[in-house]
Amino acid sequence: MSESGETRPVARPIIIQLFCGVGFLTILFVAILLVPSVRQQLIQQFGAGAVLTFSLGALGTFFAAIGCWRMRKWGVYVYALAVALGILSNIASQGLMAGVVGGVIPLVILALLWVNLERMS
């Protein structure tokens, strides 16, 4: 708190700004699934569960970006849940190697967000 009793906003680190920028765009992927031909192609290629897991992952990332943009710890927790569910979904549908390889970048991002967790409220 400052001398006047006001709290100063926490500066948003660049890694969080980048994550949020990409995270906000994930809502476009959910919108793309509203196109029947795209949805049908995804179902044919990956199975019916892919639409659900893809949508939940994108929505989870979008809401995590909102939380991180507001510098709230719950944003990191939501992203951690989305990453865990995504990795498990990849393992279940495509095998262990796909789950491990597909989880590398999200886990690195999660680690970078986690390092900044103490700056969040």
Steps between C-alpha positions, in 0.01 A plus 500: 500500500609852437495775763151607391368148567450413132634178358712525188424266214757226451705536183413224254816312391557462126460120514152544644415759234610258227310208654186710530524624142510144369252380762239754394525371143406147605136603508525521120574127490177432686315722252652303210343185643159655438560447128346156428755396235794579728340321793424194284856486367637515854267219607606286203868557562517478881165362620190650658670570833751727329243775449416501870859487625615757244220736603560453872874555458450816297239635743722414796792685343277798419374529859852444633616792284229719650618409850867552416426834333334610823808365684295245693645171619187312395598567137816292545302228678243485220779476243666221701171307494458560126856378434452189713171413329654564157794272567275225637269536202792472258628191679156339494430573134844490336733319740765583755750653259242742359404604852860560601603682181178703487540602862850645482414855391193535728709375794776753426239777484348376825843505667555860385160601634564315825824693555292819493233365735633695800434827314133411465222539750 
